[in-house]
Amino acid sequence: MTHLLARRGLFHATAGGLCLSALGPNALGGRAMAATPADWSLYRQRYVRADGRVVDTGNGGASHSEGQGYGLLFAQAFNDQPMFDTMAAWTCKVLKRNEDALHAWHYLPGSMPHVPDHNNATDGDLLIALALTLAGRKWNRPDLTDAARAIYAALRGRIVAAIGGRKVLLPGLYGFSTPDAATVNLSYYVMPSLMAAAELDDRETWLRVIRDGLALIHQAGFGRWNLPPDWIQVAAAGGAVSIARPQPPRFSFDAVRVPLYLQWAGLLDPGLRVVFRTYWNAWGAGTMPAWVNLRNGERSPYNAPPGFYAVGIASGLLNMPGTATVDFPAMAASPDYYSASLTMLSSLVLDGMASEIVQHDGGMF
């Protein structure tokens, strides 16, 4: 399990189902306004190799399926079809598993073999599948849609597990479940991708995964801030939720994405928004911690990178009436790949949310 633990569209729901066709022109699948072509050019220059490999500059130049997914999403958002195809080809050639449509979770440039572990990372596969879905629709490419559909089918068959009366999303194929419990990462619930899965694959299964995932997020509030930790444990008997051991009991680099993915999908309800907003506004400008310990309240000795502030602004947690105004961070200010990716994605989510309200059938979720 430690190999993955160490890593560190907008959709309109109608009574008849989830509809990709409701993506507006300013959603992630369309033109970007908050993020500019210059931002994408800078992101490419800093983090994308000519062969299509997205480099994690904060982790020794490794690459992850997560990073490939982010890069593919950004390329299609900026209508960069040549780079999209280059990244997709590298991802398929280097990371795609022989056994199924899923992808090995990381590539190590200094290791032989470069892909030493063929376990997948579920969030990476969901990001890749969403990028393929959006690009297939945008460029009228059935080959991309078919590839996304295959990923969703493989995830449904191998990753979705029945635990404690719920359908949960395991973080990877191996190492995350025992007869007694499952370890779950709530930031792996890339909600817009799960919605796309409901449209392209088995609707009933994926809507159940979304509903149960939302319930887990609501139940996983711990500590002074009532926040979800990076990793939770779900008991097989009764489904009780606790902070996973032996992982650090932190709200950190993983869980920071939870409100962004909810906002992106239009699923950040008022109760959760208040919880996250309280935390984001508890710190002075530039002093938000990179993590807090949800057991003892300890905070990181260093501050959060700019991408955390981008998440807060895009998710409607910062810049509320009566609070200090925080500028949206510039792409150039990000110190590494992960912060830059959060900033880029947040800017696209912010743009879509500013122009289009996503409505959901209350009975669906």
C-alpha positions as CSV (number, residue, x, y, z in Angstrom):
1,M,0.0,0.0,0.0
2,T,2.8,2.4,0.8
3,H,3.8,2.8,-2.9
4,L,0.7,4.8,-3.6
5,L,0.4,6.4,-0.2
6,A,3.8,8.0,-0.6
7,R,2.6,9.8,-3.7
8,R,2.1,12.8,-2.7
9,G,-16.8,19.5,-17.3
10,L,-19.1,20.4,-15.5
11,F,-22.1,18.1,-15.9
12,H,-25.8,18.8,-15.8
13,A,-28.0,16.2,-14.1
14,T,-31.5,15.8,-15.3
15,A,-34.3,13.4,-14.2
16,G,-33.3,11.2,-17.1
17,G,-29.6,11.0,-16.4
18,L,-26.3,12.9,-16.6
19,C,-25.7,14.8,-19.7
20,L,-22.3,15.7,-21.1
21,S,-24.0,17.8,-23.8
22,A,-24.7,20.3,-21.1
23,L,-21.1,21.4,-20.9
24,G,-21.0,25.1,-21.6
25,P,-18.5,26.9,-23.7
26,N,-16.5,28.1,-20.7
27,A,-16.5,24.7,-18.9
28,L,-13.3,22.6,-18.7
29,G,-14.1,21.0,-22.0
30,G,-14.4,24.4,-23.8
31,R,-12.3,27.5,-24.1
32,A,-10.6,28.7,-20.9
33,M,-10.9,32.3,-19.7
34,A,-9.4,32.4,-16.2
35,A,-6.4,30.4,-17.4
36,T,-4.8,31.8,-20.5
37,P,-3.0,30.2,-23.5
38,A,0.1,31.7,-21.9
39,D,-0.5,29.7,-18.7
40,W,-0.8,26.5,-20.8
41,S,2.4,27.4,-22.6
42,L,4.2,27.9,-19.4
43,Y,2.8,24.7,-17.9
44,R,4.0,22.8,-21.0
45,Q,7.4,24.4,-20.9
46,R,8.0,23.6,-17.2
47,Y,6.3,20.2,-16.8
48,V,5.7,18.5,-20.1
49,R,8.5,16.8,-22.0
50,A,8.5,16.7,-25.8
51,D,7.5,13.0,-25.7
52,G,4.3,13.8,-23.7
53,R,5.6,12.8,-20.2
54,V,4.3,15.1,-17.5
55,V,7.1,15.5,-14.9
56,D,6.5,15.8,-11.2
57,T,9.2,18.3,-10.4
58,G,8.6,18.0,-6.6
59,N,9.2,14.2,-6.6
60,G,12.5,13.7,-8.4
61,G,11.2,14.0,-11.9
62,A,8.9,11.0,-11.6
63,S,5.7,10.9,-13.6
64,H,2.3,9.7,-12.5
65,S,-1.0,8.6,-14.1
66,E,-2.4,11.5,-12.2
67,G,-0.1,14.0,-13.9
68,Q,-0.8,12.5,-17.3
69,G,-4.5,13.0,-16.6
70,Y,-4.1,16.6,-15.6
71,G,-2.0,17.3,-18.6
72,L,-4.5,15.7,-21.0
73,L,-7.3,17.7,-19.4
74,F,-5.4,20.9,-19.9
75,A,-4.4,20.1,-23.5
76,Q,-8.0,19.5,-24.5
77,A,-9.2,22.6,-22.6
78,F,-6.8,24.7,-24.7
79,N,-7.6,22.8,-27.9
80,D,-4.0,21.5,-28.2
81,Q,-4.8,18.3,-30.1
82,P,-1.2,17.6,-31.2
83,M,0.1,17.7,-27.6
84,F,-3.0,15.8,-26.4
85,D,-2.2,13.0,-28.8
86,T,1.4,13.0,-27.8
87,M,0.6,12.7,-24.1
88,A,-2.0,10.1,-24.8
89,A,0.5,8.0,-26.8
90,W,3.1,8.2,-24.1
91,T,0.6,7.3,-21.4
92,C,-0.7,4.3,-23.4
93,K,2.8,3.0,-24.4
94,V,4.5,3.4,-21.0
95,L,1.8,3.2,-18.3
96,K,-1.1,1.2,-19.7
97,R,-1.3,-2.3,-18.1
98,N,-1.4,-5.4,-20.4
99,E,-4.1,-7.0,-18.2
100,D,-6.8,-4.3,-18.6
101,A,-7.4,-0.7,-19.6
102,L,-5.9,0.7,-16.4
103,H,-2.6,2.4,-16.0
104,A,0.4,1.8,-13.7
105,W,0.6,4.6,-11.2
106,H,4.1,5.9,-11.7
107,Y,7.2,6.1,-13.9
108,L,10.7,6.5,-12.4
109,P,13.3,7.9,-14.8
110,G,16.2,6.7,-12.7
111,S,14.9,3.2,-12.2
112,M,15.2,0.1,-14.2
113,P,12.6,-0.9,-15.1
114,H,11.1,2.6,-15.3
115,V,7.7,1.2,-14.3
116,P,8.6,-1.0,-11.3
117,D,5.1,-1.3,-9.9
118,H,2.0,-2.1,-12.1
119,N,-0.6,-1.3,-9.5
120,N,-2.9,1.5,-10.6
121,A,-3.9,4.8,-9.0
122,T,-7.7,5.2,-9.3
123,D,-7.6,9.0,-9.4
124,G,-5.1,8.9,-12.3
125,D,-7.3,6.6,-14.3
126,L,-10.4,8.7,-13.6
127,L,-8.6,11.9,-14.7
128,I,-7.3,10.2,-17.9
129,A,-10.8,8.8,-18.7
130,L,-12.4,12.2,-18.2
131,A,-9.9,13.8,-20.5
132,L,-10.6,11.2,-23.1
133,T,-14.3,11.7,-22.7
134,L,-14.1,15.4,-23.1
135,A,-11.7,15.3,-26.0
136,G,-13.7,12.6,-27.8
137,R,-16.7,14.8,-27.6
138,K,-14.9,18.0,-28.5
139,W,-13.0,16.7,-31.5
140,N,-15.6,14.1,-32.6
141,R,-13.1,11.3,-31.9
142,P,-15.0,8.0,-31.2
143,D,-11.6,6.3,-30.5
144,L,-11.1,8.5,-27.5
145,T,-14.6,7.9,-26.2
146,D,-14.1,4.2,-26.6
147,A,-10.9,4.3,-24.7
148,A,-12.6,6.2,-21.8
149,R,-15.4,3.7,-21.8
150,A,-12.9,0.8,-21.4
151,I,-11.2,2.5,-18.4
152,Y,-14.6,3.0,-16.7
153,A,-15.6,-0.6,-17.3
154,A,-12.2,-1.8,-15.9
155,L,-12.6,0.4,-12.8
156,R,-16.1,-0.8,-12.2
157,G,-15.1,-4.4,-12.5
158,R,-11.9,-4.2,-10.4
159,I,-11.9,-1.1,-8.2
160,V,-15.5,-0.6,-7.1
161,A,-15.9,-2.8,-3.9
162,A,-18.8,-3.5,-1.6
163,I,-17.6,-2.5,1.9
164,G,-19.8,-1.9,5.0
165,G,-23.0,-1.6,3.0
166,R,-21.5,0.9,0.5
167,K,-20.0,0.8,-2.9
168,V,-16.6,2.3,-2.3
169,L,-13.8,3.3,-4.7
170,L,-10.6,1.6,-3.8
171,P,-7.5,3.7,-4.4
172,G,-5.8,0.9,-6.3
173,L,-6.0,-2.7,-7.4
174,Y,-3.9,-4.1,-4.6
175,G,-3.2,-3.4,-1.0
176,F,-6.2,-1.4,0.1
177,S,-8.7,-3.9,1.4
178,T,-8.8,-6.7,4.0
179,P,-11.7,-8.8,5.2
180,D,-12.2,-6.3,8.0
181,A,-11.9,-2.9,6.3
182,A,-10.9,-0.9,3.2
183,T,-8.6,2.1,3.0
184,V,-10.1,4.9,0.9
185,N,-8.8,8.3,-0.3
186,L,-11.7,10.7,-0.7
187,S,-9.7,12.9,-3.1
188,Y,-9.7,10.0,-5.5
189,Y,-13.4,10.6,-6.0
190,V,-13.0,12.8,-9.1
191,M,-16.7,13.6,-9.2
192,P,-17.1,14.9,-12.8
193,S,-15.3,11.7,-14.0
194,L,-17.6,9.5,-12.0
195,M,-20.5,11.3,-13.7
196,A,-19.1,10.6,-17.1
197,A,-18.7,7.0,-16.1
198,A,-22.4,7.0,-15.2
199,E,-23.2,8.1,-18.8
200,L,-20.7,5.9,-20.7
201,D,-20.7,2.8,-18.5
202,D,-23.1,1.3,-15.9
203,R,-25.3,4.1,-14.7
204,E,-26.7,2.4,-11.6
205,T,-23.3,1.4,-10.3
206,W,-21.6,4.7,-10.8
207,L,-24.5,6.8,-9.4
208,R,-24.3,4.5,-6.3
209,V,-20.6,5.2,-6.1
210,I,-21.2,8.9,-6.2
211,R,-24.0,8.8,-3.6
212,D,-21.9,6.6,-1.2
213,G,-18.8,8.8,-1.8
214,L,-20.7,11.9,-0.8
215,A,-21.9,10.1,2.3
216,L,-18.4,9.2,3.2
217,I,-17.2,12.8,2.8
218,H,-19.9,13.9,5.1
219,Q,-19.0,11.3,7.7
220,A,-15.3,11.8,7.5
221,G,-15.0,15.1,9.4
222,F,-12.4,14.9,12.2
223,G,-10.6,17.1,14.6
224,R,-11.0,20.8,15.4
225,W,-11.8,21.7,11.8
226,N,-14.1,18.7,11.1
227,L,-12.1,18.0,7.9
228,P,-11.5,14.8,5.9
229,P,-8.1,13.2,6.3
230,D,-6.1,12.2,3.3
231,W,-6.8,8.6,4.1
232,I,-9.8,7.0,5.8
233,Q,-10.7,3.5,6.8
234,V,-14.2,2.0,6.2
235,A,-15.1,-0.9,8.4
236,A,-16.5,-4.0,6.7
237,A,-18.9,-4.5,9.6
238,G,-21.3,-1.6,9.9
239,G,-19.3,0.8,7.7
240,A,-17.8,3.0,10.4
241,V,-15.4,5.6,9.2
242,S,-12.1,6.4,10.9
243,I,-8.8,8.0,10.2
244,A,-6.7,5.3,8.5
245,R,-3.6,3.9,10.2
246,P,-0.6,4.0,10.0
247,Q,-0.9,7.0,7.6
248,P,-0.4,10.5,9.1
249,P,-3.8,11.8,10.4
250,R,-3.6,14.8,8.2
251,F,-5.7,17.1,6.0
252,S,-3.0,17.7,3.4
253,F,-1.9,17.5,-0.2
254,D,-4.5,14.8,-1.1
255,A,-7.6,15.9,0.7
256,V,-7.2,19.6,-0.3
257,R,-8.7,18.5,-3.7
258,V,-11.9,17.3,-2.2
259,P,-13.8,20.6,-2.2
260,L,-12.4,21.4,-5.7
261,Y,-13.8,18.2,-7.2
262,L,-17.1,18.7,-5.5
263,Q,-17.3,22.3,-6.7
264,W,-16.4,21.2,-10.2
265,A,-19.3,18.8,-10.2
266,G,-21.7,21.2,-8.6
267,L,-21.9,18.9,-5.5
268,L,-20.3,21.1,-2.8
269,D,-23.4,21.5,-0.6
270,P,-23.8,24.4,1.9
271,G,-22.9,22.3,4.9
272,L,-19.6,21.2,3.5
273,R,-18.9,24.6,2.1
274,V,-19.2,26.1,5.6
275,V,-16.8,23.5,6.9
276,F,-14.1,24.1,4.3
277,R,-14.7,27.9,4.3
278,T,-14.1,28.1,8.0
279,Y,-10.7,26.4,7.6
280,W,-9.6,28.3,4.6
281,N,-10.4,31.7,6.3
282,A,-8.8,30.8,9.6
283,W,-5.3,31.8,8.5
284,G,-3.7,35.1,7.6
285,A,-2.6,35.9,4.1
286,G,0.1,33.5,3.1
287,T,0.1,31.6,6.3
288,M,-2.3,28.7,5.6
289,P,-0.5,25.5,6.6
290,A,0.3,22.7,4.1
291,W,-1.2,20.2,6.5
292,V,-2.9,20.0,9.8
293,N,-3.0,17.0,12.1
294,L,-6.6,16.1,12.7
295,R,-5.8,14.3,16.0
296,N,-3.7,16.8,17.9
297,G,-4.1,20.1,15.9
298,E,-0.4,20.3,15.0
299,R,0.3,22.2,11.8
300,S,3.0,22.0,9.2
301,P,6.2,24.1,9.8
302,Y,5.9,25.4,6.3
303,N,3.0,27.1,4.5
304,A,0.7,25.8,1.8
305,P,1.8,26.4,-1.8
306,P,-0.2,28.8,-4.1
307,G,-2.3,26.0,-5.5
308,F,-4.1,25.6,-2.1
309,Y,-5.3,29.2,-2.4
310,A,-6.4,28.6,-6.0
311,V,-8.5,25.7,-4.7
312,G,-10.1,28.0,-2.1
313,I,-11.0,30.7,-4.5
314,A,-12.3,28.3,-7.2
315,S,-14.4,26.5,-4.6
316,G,-16.0,29.6,-3.2
317,L,-14.2,29.4,0.1
318,L,-12.2,32.6,0.0
319,N,-13.0,36.2,-0.9
320,M,-16.4,36.1,0.7
321,P,-18.1,39.4,1.9
322,G,-16.5,40.6,5.1
323,T,-13.2,38.7,4.5
324,A,-9.9,39.8,3.2
325,T,-9.4,39.5,-0.6
326,V,-6.9,37.0,-1.8
327,D,-5.6,37.3,-5.3
328,F,-5.8,34.2,-7.6
329,P,-2.2,33.0,-7.7
330,A,-0.3,33.3,-11.0
331,M,0.8,30.1,-12.6
332,A,4.4,31.4,-12.6
333,A,4.2,31.6,-8.7
334,S,3.8,27.8,-8.3
335,P,7.0,26.1,-7.1
336,D,6.4,22.7,-8.6
337,Y,4.2,20.6,-10.8
338,Y,1.5,19.8,-8.1
339,S,0.8,23.4,-7.1
340,A,0.8,24.4,-10.8
341,S,-1.7,21.7,-11.6
342,L,-4.0,22.7,-8.8
343,T,-3.7,26.3,-10.0
344,M,-4.4,25.4,-13.6
345,L,-7.4,23.2,-12.8
346,S,-8.8,25.7,-10.3
347,S,-8.7,28.5,-12.8
348,L,-10.6,26.4,-15.3
349,V,-13.2,25.3,-12.7
350,L,-13.5,28.9,-11.5
351,D,-14.2,30.1,-15.1
352,G,-16.8,27.4,-15.7
353,M,-18.5,28.0,-12.3
354,A,-18.6,31.8,-12.9
355,S,-20.5,31.4,-16.2
356,E,-22.8,28.4,-15.6
357,I,-24.6,27.0,-12.6
358,V,-24.7,23.2,-12.5
359,Q,-28.1,22.0,-11.3
360,H,-28.8,18.5,-10.0
361,D,-31.9,16.5,-9.6
362,G,-32.2,16.3,-5.9
363,G,-33.3,12.7,-6.0
364,M,-30.3,11.5,-8.0
365,F,-27.6,12.1,-5.3
